[in-house]
Amino acid sequence: MALTVVKTSALSGTITNAQLAGSIDLTSKVTGTLPAANGGTGATSFSPGKILQVTNGDYSTQHNNSTDDLADIGVSATITPAATSSKIFITADTQYSMAAVGSQTFMGGVNIFADKGGAGYNKISGGGSFGEYYALGFTSQATGVERRVNGRWTACMLWSPSTTSACTFKLYSHNNATNGLSCTYDSITTHINLMEVGA
């Protein structure tokens, strides 16, 4: 974007504010590396694959799911890509606990869902229903004893939203109705971290 040249006469030494008549043509009148403290990046060039922005969401209230339905566990994070060619690198984690008493098989899982520009949430991680059920663990039938599986669920993935609209991410639990699944267990913080990667 060409702007007006500062002066027609030559300038030497320190340039004062009074000597600046209008704006500066950044395409030809600025050279060298502009420090971050002066509004620059401190870099001499730009290469694809750089992290353009980082956002995150945290949640520390325990979520309990005792049904066979998907359930929002409460954590969310939003990022607005700068370009349609950008990718979003997602990391997420939650402390979980599954428990059951009696003679049944139990299993559970967690998946990442995303909403693009308010169009509604869709699953972007996980496979079929059995992939979701077994993701956190599995135990076979037993009689009259409590069985419990505890651990830390973690996930990372690269997603191409192909939009510059705001994208919001959530985690949903999915389990067998014969057992209980708790996320953010014992109020240990759940996280979603988002990084926009330039194309």
KEDRENVO-264044 format. One line per 3 residues: their letters; for each residue x negated, y negated, z negated of N, C-alpha, C. Coordinates in Angstrom, 1 decimal, always signed. Atoms other than C-alpha are relative to their C-alpha. Layout:
A	X/Y/Z/X/Y/Z/X/Y/Z; ...
This chain:
MAL	-0.9/+1.2/+0.0/+0.0/+0.0/+0.0/-0.9/-1.2/+0.0; +0.9/+1.2/-0.1/-1.8/-3.2/+1.2/+0.7/-1.2/-0.7; -0.5/+1.2/+0.6/-1.4/-6.2/-1.0/-0.9/-1.2/+0.4
TVV	+0.7/+1.1/-0.4/-2.8/-9.7/-0.7/-1.4/+0.0/-0.5; +1.4/+0.1/+0.3/-6.6/-10.3/-0.7/-0.1/-1.2/-1.1; +0.1/+1.0/+1.1/-7.7/-12.3/-3.8/-0.4/-1.4/+0.4
KTS	+0.4/+1.3/-0.4/-9.5/-15.2/-2.2/-0.7/+0.1/+1.4; +0.8/-0.1/-1.2/-11.0/-16.1/+1.2/-1.4/-0.4/-0.2; +1.4/+0.3/+0.3/-14.1/-17.5/-0.4/-0.7/+1.1/-0.7
ALS	+0.8/-1.0/+0.7/-16.9/-15.3/-1.7/+0.1/-0.1/-1.5; +0.0/+0.0/+1.5/-16.8/-14.4/-5.4/-1.3/+0.7/-0.5; +1.2/-0.6/+0.5/-19.9/-13.7/-7.4/+0.1/+0.0/-1.5
GTI	+0.0/-0.1/+1.4/-20.6/-12.7/-11.0/+1.3/+0.5/-0.6; -1.2/-0.5/+0.7/-17.6/-12.2/-13.4/+1.2/-0.7/+0.7; -1.2/+0.6/-0.6/-14.2/-12.7/-11.8/+1.0/-0.3/-1.1
TNA	-0.9/+0.4/+1.0/-11.8/-14.6/-14.0/+1.5/+0.2/+0.5; -1.4/-0.1/-0.3/-8.0/-14.4/-14.1/+0.4/-1.1/+1.0; -0.4/+1.1/-0.8/-7.8/-17.8/-12.5/-0.4/+0.2/+1.4
QLA	+0.4/-0.2/-1.3/-9.7/-16.6/-9.5/+0.8/+1.0/+0.8; -0.8/-1.0/-0.6/-7.2/-13.9/-8.8/+1.3/-0.7/+0.5; -1.2/+0.6/-0.6/-4.6/-15.3/-6.4/+0.9/+1.1/+0.5
GSI	-0.8/-1.1/-0.4/-1.9/-12.7/-6.2/-0.5/+1.3/-0.5; +0.4/-1.4/+0.3/-2.7/-8.9/-6.2/-1.2/+0.4/+0.8; +1.2/-0.6/-0.6/-5.6/-6.7/-5.2/+0.4/+1.1/+1.0
DLT	-0.1/-1.1/-1.0/-5.7/-4.4/-2.1/-0.8/+1.2/-0.6; +0.7/-1.2/+0.6/-6.5/-1.1/-3.9/-0.7/+0.9/+1.0; +0.6/-0.9/-1.0/-7.3/+0.7/-0.7/-1.4/-0.5/+0.5
SKV	+1.3/+0.4/-0.5/-10.3/-1.5/+0.1/-0.8/-0.9/-1.0; +0.7/+1.0/+0.9/-11.1/-3.9/-2.8/-0.4/+0.6/-1.3; +0.4/-0.7/+1.2/-11.6/-1.3/-5.6/-0.8/+1.2/+0.3
TGT	+0.9/-1.1/-0.2/-14.5/+1.1/-5.6/-0.5/+0.6/-1.3; +0.5/-0.6/+1.2/-16.1/+3.4/-8.1/+1.0/+0.8/-0.8; -0.9/-0.8/+0.9/-14.5/+5.3/-11.0/+0.7/-0.9/-1.0
LPA	-0.7/+0.8/+1.0/-11.8/+3.6/-13.0/+0.2/+0.8/-1.3; -0.1/-0.8/+1.3/-12.1/+4.7/-16.7/+1.5/+0.2/-0.5; -1.4/-0.2/+0.6/-9.0/+6.1/-18.5/+0.4/-1.1/-0.8
ANG	-0.3/+1.1/+0.9/-9.2/+3.2/-20.9/+0.6/-1.2/+0.8; -0.4/+1.1/-0.8/-8.5/+0.9/-18.0/+1.2/+0.4/+0.9; -1.1/-0.5/-0.8/-5.6/+2.9/-16.6/-0.3/+1.0/+1.1
GTG	+0.4/-1.0/-1.0/-7.5/+5.3/-14.4/-0.1/+1.4/-0.6; +0.1/-1.4/+0.4/-8.2/+9.0/-14.7/-1.4/+0.4/-0.5; +1.4/-0.4/+0.3/-12.0/+8.9/-15.1/-0.6/+1.0/+1.0
ATS	+0.4/-1.0/-1.0/-12.2/+11.3/-12.1/-0.3/-0.7/+1.3; +0.4/+0.5/-1.2/-13.9/+10.6/-8.8/+0.8/+0.5/+1.2; -0.8/-0.7/-1.0/-11.5/+12.9/-6.8/+1.1/+0.8/-0.6
FSP	-1.1/-0.8/+0.4/-8.4/+14.9/-7.0/+0.1/+1.3/+0.7; +0.0/-1.3/-0.7/-8.2/+18.6/-6.3/+1.3/+0.7/-0.4; -1.2/-0.7/+0.4/-5.1/+20.8/-6.2/-0.1/+0.9/-1.2
GKI	+0.0/-0.9/+1.1/-4.2/+22.9/-9.2/-0.2/-0.7/-1.4; +0.2/+0.7/+1.2/-4.7/+20.2/-11.8/+1.3/-0.1/-0.8; -1.1/+0.1/+0.8/-2.4/+19.9/-14.8/+0.5/-1.5/+0.0
LQV	-0.5/+1.4/-0.2/-0.2/+16.8/-14.2/+0.7/-0.5/-1.3; -0.6/+0.4/+1.3/+1.8/+16.8/-17.5/+0.3/+1.3/-0.8; -0.3/-1.0/+0.9/+2.6/+18.9/-20.5/+1.1/-0.4/-1.0
TNG	-1.0/+0.2/+1.0/+5.7/+19.2/-22.6/+0.3/+1.3/-0.8; -0.2/-1.2/+0.8/+6.9/+21.6/-25.3/+1.3/-0.2/-0.9; -1.2/-0.1/+0.9/+9.8/+22.6/-27.6/-0.3/+1.0/-1.1
DYS	+0.2/-0.9/+1.2/+9.6/+24.1/-31.1/+1.4/+0.2/-0.7; -1.3/-0.3/+0.7/+12.4/+25.7/-33.2/-0.3/+0.9/-1.2; +0.3/-0.8/+1.2/+12.3/+27.1/-36.7/+1.2/+0.5/-0.9
TQH	-1.2/-0.6/+0.7/+15.8/+28.3/-37.6/+0.2/+1.4/+0.5; -0.1/-1.4/-0.4/+16.3/+32.0/-37.6/+1.3/+0.2/+0.8; -1.1/-0.4/-0.9/+18.6/+33.4/-34.9/+0.3/+1.4/-0.1
NNS	-0.4/-1.4/+0.2/+20.6/+36.6/-35.4/+1.0/+0.4/+1.1; -0.9/-0.5/-1.0/+22.2/+38.6/-32.6/+0.4/+1.4/-0.3; -0.5/-1.4/+0.4/+24.3/+41.7/-33.5/+1.0/+0.5/+1.1
TDD	-0.9/-0.4/-1.0/+26.2/+42.0/-30.2/-0.8/+0.5/+1.2; +0.6/-0.5/-1.2/+25.5/+43.4/-26.8/-0.1/-1.1/+1.1; +0.0/+1.1/-0.9/+25.6/+39.9/-25.2/-1.3/-0.8/-0.1
LAD	+1.1/+0.9/+0.0/+22.9/+37.5/-24.2/+0.3/-1.2/-1.0; -0.2/+1.1/+1.0/+22.5/+34.7/-26.9/-1.2/-0.9/+0.0; +1.0/+1.1/+0.1/+20.7/+31.4/-26.9/-0.7/+0.0/-1.4
IGV	+0.6/-0.1/+1.3/+18.1/+31.6/-29.7/-0.3/-1.4/-0.6; +0.0/+1.3/+0.6/+18.0/+27.8/-30.1/-1.2/-0.9/+0.5; +1.2/+0.9/-0.5/+14.6/+26.6/-28.6/+0.2/-0.4/+1.4
SAT	-0.1/+0.5/-1.4/+14.4/+24.5/-25.5/-1.1/-1.0/+0.3; +1.0/+0.9/-0.4/+11.9/+22.4/-23.6/+0.4/-0.5/+1.5; -0.3/+0.6/-1.3/+12.3/+20.0/-20.5/-1.2/-0.6/+0.6
ITP	+1.0/+0.6/-0.8/+10.0/+18.9/-17.8/+0.6/-0.5/+1.3; -0.5/+0.5/-1.3/+10.6/+16.8/-14.7/-1.2/+0.0/+1.0; +1.2/-0.1/-0.9/+8.2/+17.8/-11.9/-0.2/-1.3/+0.8
AAT	+0.3/+1.2/-0.8/+6.5/+14.9/-10.0/+0.1/+0.3/+1.5; -0.1/-0.4/-1.4/+6.7/+16.8/-6.7/+0.6/+1.3/+0.2; -0.7/-1.3/-0.3/+8.7/+19.6/-5.1/-1.0/+1.1/+0.2
SSK	+1.0/-1.0/-0.2/+5.5/+21.4/-4.4/-0.7/+0.5/-1.3; +0.6/-0.4/+1.3/+4.5/+21.6/-8.1/+0.5/+1.3/-0.5; -0.4/-1.2/+0.7/+4.6/+24.8/-10.1/+0.0/-0.3/-1.5
IFI	-0.1/+0.2/+1.5/+5.5/+25.1/-13.8/-0.6/+1.3/-0.6; +0.6/-1.1/+0.8/+3.3/+27.3/-16.0/+0.7/+0.0/-1.4; -0.8/-0.1/+1.2/+5.4/+28.5/-18.9/-0.6/+1.0/-1.0
TAD	+0.3/-1.0/+1.1/+4.3/+30.1/-22.2/+1.0/-0.1/-1.1; -1.0/+0.0/+1.0/+6.7/+31.1/-24.9/-0.3/+1.1/-1.0; +0.2/-1.1/+1.0/+6.6/+33.1/-28.1/+1.1/-0.2/-1.2
TQY	-0.9/+0.0/+1.1/+8.9/+34.0/-31.0/-0.3/+1.2/-0.9; +0.1/-1.2/+0.9/+8.7/+36.2/-34.1/+1.3/+0.7/+0.0; -1.3/-0.7/-0.1/+11.3/+38.9/-34.0/+0.0/+1.2/-1.0
SMA	-0.2/-1.2/+0.8/+12.7/+41.7/-36.1/+1.3/+0.7/+0.4; -1.2/-0.8/-0.4/+15.1/+44.5/-35.1/+0.1/+1.1/-1.1; -0.2/-1.0/+1.1/+16.7/+46.8/-37.7/+1.4/+0.7/+0.3
AVG	-1.2/-0.8/-0.1/+19.4/+49.5/-37.8/+0.0/+1.1/-1.1; -0.1/-1.1/+0.9/+20.7/+52.0/-40.3/+1.1/+1.0/+0.6; -1.0/-1.0/-0.5/+22.4/+55.3/-39.2/-0.6/+0.7/+1.2
SQT	+0.5/-0.9/-1.1/+22.1/+57.6/-36.2/+0.4/-0.6/+1.3; -0.1/+0.5/-1.3/+21.7/+55.5/-33.2/-1.3/-0.5/+0.5; +1.2/+0.5/-0.7/+19.1/+54.4/-30.7/+0.1/-1.6/-0.1
FMG	-0.1/+1.5/+0.0/+18.1/+50.7/-31.0/-1.2/-0.6/+0.8; +1.0/+0.7/-0.9/+16.2/+48.3/-28.7/+0.5/-1.4/+0.2; -0.3/+1.4/-0.3/+16.1/+44.6/-27.7/-1.1/-0.7/+0.8
GVN	+1.0/+0.7/-0.9/+14.4/+42.0/-25.6/+0.3/-1.5/-0.1; -0.2/+1.5/-0.1/+14.0/+38.2/-25.0/-0.4/-0.3/+1.5; +0.3/+0.5/-1.4/+14.1/+36.4/-21.6/+0.0/-1.5/+0.1
IFA	+0.1/+1.4/-0.3/+13.3/+33.0/-20.2/+1.1/-0.4/+1.0; -1.0/+0.5/-1.0/+16.2/+31.1/-18.6/-0.3/-1.5/+0.3; +0.2/+1.4/-0.4/+16.0/+27.8/-16.7/+1.2/-0.7/+0.6
DKG	-1.1/+0.8/-0.6/+18.4/+25.0/-15.7/-0.7/-1.0/+0.9; +0.5/+1.0/-0.9/+17.5/+22.9/-12.6/+1.0/-1.1/+0.3; -0.9/+1.1/-0.3/+19.1/+19.5/-12.6/+1.4/+0.1/-0.4
GAG	-1.3/-0.1/+0.5/+22.1/+20.5/-14.6/+0.9/+1.0/+0.7; -0.7/-0.9/-0.8/+23.1/+23.3/-12.2/+0.4/+1.3/-0.8; -0.3/-1.2/+0.8/+23.3/+25.9/-15.1/-1.2/+0.9/-0.2
YNK	+1.2/-0.8/+0.4/+21.0/+28.4/-16.7/+0.0/+1.4/+0.7; +0.2/-1.3/-0.6/+19.7/+31.4/-14.8/-1.3/+0.6/-0.5; +1.2/-0.7/+0.4/+17.2/+34.1/-15.8/-1.1/-0.1/+1.0
ISG	+1.2/+0.1/-0.9/+13.7/+33.6/-14.4/-1.0/+1.0/-0.4; +0.9/-1.0/+0.4/+12.0/+36.4/-16.3/+0.8/+1.3/-0.2; -0.6/-1.3/+0.4/+12.7/+40.1/-17.0/+0.6/+0.7/+1.3
GGS	-0.5/-0.7/-1.1/+14.0/+42.8/-14.8/+1.5/+0.4/-0.2; -1.4/-0.5/+0.3/+17.2/+45.0/-15.1/+0.2/+0.1/-1.5; -0.4/+0.0/+1.4/+19.0/+45.6/-18.3/-0.9/+0.9/-0.8
FGE	+0.9/-0.8/+0.8/+16.7/+48.4/-19.4/-1.3/-0.7/-0.3; +1.2/+0.7/+0.2/+13.7/+46.2/-18.9/+0.2/-1.0/-1.2; -0.3/+1.0/+1.1/+15.4/+43.6/-21.2/+0.1/+0.8/-1.4
YYA	-0.2/-0.7/+1.2/+16.4/+46.2/-23.8/-1.3/+0.5/-0.6; +1.2/-0.6/+0.6/+13.0/+47.9/-24.2/-1.1/-1.0/-0.2; +1.1/+0.9/+0.1/+10.9/+44.8/-24.1/-0.6/-0.2/-1.4
LGF	+0.5/+0.2/+1.4/+10.6/+44.4/-27.9/-0.2/+1.3/-0.7; +0.2/-1.2/+0.7/+10.5/+48.1/-28.7/+1.2/+0.9/+0.1; -1.0/-1.0/-0.1/+12.5/+51.3/-28.9/-0.2/+1.0/-1.1
TSQ	+0.1/-1.1/+0.8/+13.3/+53.9/-31.5/+1.1/+1.0/+0.3; -1.0/-1.0/-0.3/+15.2/+57.2/-31.0/+0.9/+0.2/-1.3; -1.0/-0.2/+1.1/+18.1/+58.4/-33.2/-0.6/+0.6/-1.3
ATG	+0.4/-0.5/+1.3/+17.6/+59.1/-36.9/+1.3/+0.0/-0.8; -1.3/-0.1/+0.8/+20.2/+59.8/-39.7/-0.3/-0.6/-1.3; +0.0/+0.5/+1.4/+20.8/+57.7/-42.8/-1.2/-0.7/-0.4
VER	+1.2/+0.7/+0.5/+17.6/+55.8/-42.8/-0.1/-1.4/+0.8; +0.2/+1.3/-0.7/+16.7/+52.1/-42.0/-1.2/+0.1/+0.9; +1.2/+0.1/-0.8/+14.4/+51.6/-39.1/-0.1/-1.4/+0.5
RVN	+0.3/+1.4/-0.3/+12.8/+48.3/-38.4/-1.2/-0.1/+0.9; +1.2/+0.4/-0.9/+10.5/+46.9/-35.6/-0.2/-1.5/-0.1; +0.3/+1.4/+0.1/+8.8/+43.6/-36.2/-1.2/-0.3/+0.9
GRW	+1.1/+0.4/-0.8/+6.4/+41.7/-34.0/+0.1/-1.4/+0.5; +0.1/+1.3/-0.6/+5.5/+38.6/-32.0/+0.2/+0.2/+1.5; -0.2/-0.1/-1.5/+7.1/+38.4/-28.5/-0.7/-1.2/+0.6
TAC	+0.7/+1.0/-0.7/+5.0/+36.4/-26.1/+0.2/+0.2/+1.5; -0.2/-0.1/-1.4/+5.4/+35.6/-22.4/-0.7/-1.2/+0.7; +0.6/+1.1/-0.8/+3.6/+33.5/-19.7/+0.4/+0.3/+1.4
MLW	-0.3/-0.2/-1.4/+4.6/+33.0/-16.1/-0.1/-1.3/+0.7; +0.1/+1.2/-0.9/+4.2/+30.6/-13.1/+1.3/+0.0/+0.8; -1.3/+0.2/-0.6/+7.5/+29.3/-11.7/+0.0/-1.1/+1.0
SPS	-0.1/+1.0/-1.0/+8.2/+27.3/-8.5/+1.4/-0.5/+0.0; -1.4/+0.5/+0.0/+11.3/+25.1/-9.1/+0.4/-0.7/+1.3; -0.3/+0.6/-1.3/+11.0/+23.3/-5.7/+1.0/-1.2/-0.2
TTS	-0.9/+1.1/+0.3/+12.7/+20.2/-7.2/-0.8/-1.1/-0.8; +0.5/+1.1/+0.9/+11.9/+16.8/-8.8/+1.0/-0.3/-1.0; -1.0/+0.2/+1.0/+15.0/+17.1/-11.0/-0.5/+0.6/-1.3
ACT	+0.3/-0.6/+1.3/+14.7/+17.8/-14.7/+0.3/+1.4/-0.1; -0.2/-1.5/+0.2/+14.2/+21.5/-15.6/-0.1/+0.2/-1.5; -0.1/-0.3/+1.4/+15.2/+22.7/-19.0/-0.1/+1.5/-0.2
FKL	+0.3/-1.4/+0.3/+14.0/+26.1/-20.4/+0.5/+0.4/-1.3; -0.5/-0.6/+1.3/+15.6/+28.3/-23.1/-0.4/+1.4/-0.1; +0.2/-1.4/+0.2/+15.0/+31.7/-24.6/+1.4/+0.6/-0.4
YSH	-1.2/-0.7/+0.4/+17.9/+34.2/-24.8/-0.4/+1.4/-0.5; +0.2/-1.3/+0.5/+18.0/+37.4/-26.8/+1.0/+1.0/+0.6; -0.9/-1.0/-0.6/+19.5/+40.6/-25.5/-0.3/+1.4/-0.7
NNA	+0.2/-1.2/+0.8/+20.0/+43.8/-27.6/+1.2/+0.9/+0.1; -1.0/-1.0/+0.1/+22.0/+46.9/-28.2/+0.9/-0.3/-1.1; -1.0/+0.5/+1.1/+25.2/+46.2/-30.2/-0.1/+0.9/-1.2
TNG	+0.0/-0.9/+1.2/+24.4/+49.1/-32.6/-1.1/-0.5/-0.9; +1.0/+0.4/+0.9/+21.5/+47.2/-34.1/+0.0/-1.6/-0.1; +0.1/+1.5/+0.1/+20.6/+43.6/-35.2/-1.4/-0.4/+0.5
LSC	+1.2/+0.6/-0.5/+18.0/+41.4/-33.5/-0.1/-1.4/-0.5; +0.2/+1.4/+0.5/+16.6/+38.3/-35.2/-1.3/-0.5/+0.7; +1.2/+0.7/-0.5/+14.3/+35.8/-33.5/-0.2/-1.2/-0.8
TYD	+0.5/+1.0/+0.9/+12.4/+33.0/-35.1/+0.1/+0.6/-1.5; -0.2/-0.7/+1.2/+12.4/+35.6/-37.9/-0.7/-0.6/-1.2; +0.6/+0.6/+1.2/+11.8/+34.3/-41.4/-0.4/-1.4/+0.2
SIT	+0.3/+1.4/-0.4/+11.8/+30.8/-39.9/-1.4/-0.3/+0.4; +1.3/+0.2/-0.6/+8.4/+31.3/-38.3/+0.3/-0.6/+1.4; -0.4/+0.9/-1.1/+8.4/+28.7/-35.5/-0.2/+0.7/+1.4
THI	+0.0/-0.4/-1.4/+9.3/+29.6/-31.9/-0.4/-1.1/+0.9; +0.5/+1.0/-0.9/+7.6/+27.8/-29.1/+0.3/+0.2/+1.5; +0.0/-0.1/-1.5/+8.1/+27.0/-25.4/-1.0/-1.2/+0.4
NLM	+0.9/+0.9/-0.5/+5.2/+25.2/-23.7/+0.0/-0.1/+1.6; -0.1/+0.1/-1.5/+5.4/+23.8/-20.1/-1.1/-0.9/+0.5; +1.0/+0.7/-0.7/+2.7/+22.6/-17.8/+0.3/-0.1/+1.5
EVG	-0.2/+0.1/-1.4/+3.2/+21.1/-14.4/-1.4/+0.1/+0.7; +1.2/-0.2/-0.7/+0.5/+22.3/-12.0/+0.2/-0.6/+1.4; -0.1/+0.6/-1.3/-0.1/+20.1/-8.9/-0.4/+1.0/+1.1
A	+0.3/-0.9/-1.2/-0.1/+21.9/-5.5/-1.2/-0.5/+0.7
